[in-house]
Amino acid sequence: MNRNVVIVIVLVVLVLLTAVQAIQLSSLKTSISTGKVNVGSAPVQSSGGNLPSNLNDLPSMVGGC
């Protein structure tokens, strides 16, 4: 194949991917503005609970405050 043909094919694929992402971003913005998206937070785990033993001493290992 000609080198220019390969470059054109790659550019067309990139432009198509960009168009798909722009459509998805627009859809996401619309969903957020209309309130259709539920935003939640992950539960906060307390330190020292059920952490593996190698993570319990981590602040002292790195000289943490």
C-alpha positions as CSV (number, residue, x, y, z in Angstrom):
1,M,0.0,0.0,0.0
2,N,1.0,3.5,-0.6
3,R,2.3,5.5,2.4
4,N,-0.1,8.3,1.8
5,V,-3.1,5.9,1.8
6,V,-2.1,4.5,5.2
7,I,-1.8,8.0,6.6
8,V,-5.2,9.0,5.2
9,I,-6.8,5.9,6.7
10,V,-5.3,6.6,10.1
11,L,-6.4,10.2,10.0
12,V,-10.0,9.1,9.1
13,V,-10.1,6.7,12.0
14,L,-8.9,9.3,14.4
15,V,-11.4,11.8,13.1
16,L,-14.2,9.2,13.5
17,L,-13.1,8.4,17.1
18,T,-13.0,12.1,17.9
19,A,-16.6,12.6,16.6
20,V,-17.8,9.6,18.7
21,Q,-16.2,11.1,21.8
22,A,-17.7,14.5,21.1
23,I,-21.1,13.0,20.8
24,Q,-20.6,11.0,24.1
25,L,-19.4,14.2,25.9
26,S,-22.5,16.1,24.7
27,S,-24.8,13.3,25.8
28,L,-23.1,13.2,29.2
29,K,-23.4,17.0,29.6
30,T,-27.1,16.8,28.8
31,S,-27.6,14.0,31.3
32,I,-25.8,16.0,34.0
33,S,-27.7,19.2,33.4
34,T,-31.1,17.4,33.4
35,G,-30.2,15.5,36.7
36,K,-30.4,12.0,35.2
37,V,-27.0,11.1,36.6
38,N,-26.8,10.1,40.3
39,V,-23.5,11.1,41.9
40,G,-22.4,9.2,44.9
41,S,-19.3,8.8,46.9
42,A,-17.5,5.6,47.9
43,P,-17.6,4.7,51.6
44,V,-14.7,5.9,53.6
45,Q,-12.8,3.2,55.4
46,S,-11.1,4.0,58.7
47,S,-7.4,3.5,58.9
48,G,-6.1,0.6,61.0
49,G,-9.2,-1.4,60.5
50,N,-8.8,-4.4,58.2
51,L,-5.8,-3.3,56.3
52,P,-3.1,-5.8,55.4
53,S,-0.2,-5.8,57.8
54,N,2.2,-4.3,55.2
55,L,0.1,-1.2,54.9
56,N,-0.3,-0.5,58.7
57,D,3.2,0.9,59.0
58,L,3.3,2.7,55.8
59,P,3.3,6.3,57.2
60,S,6.3,5.6,59.4
61,M,8.1,3.9,56.5
62,V,8.0,6.9,54.3
63,G,8.5,9.4,57.0
64,G,4.9,10.7,56.9
65,C,3.7,13.5,59.2
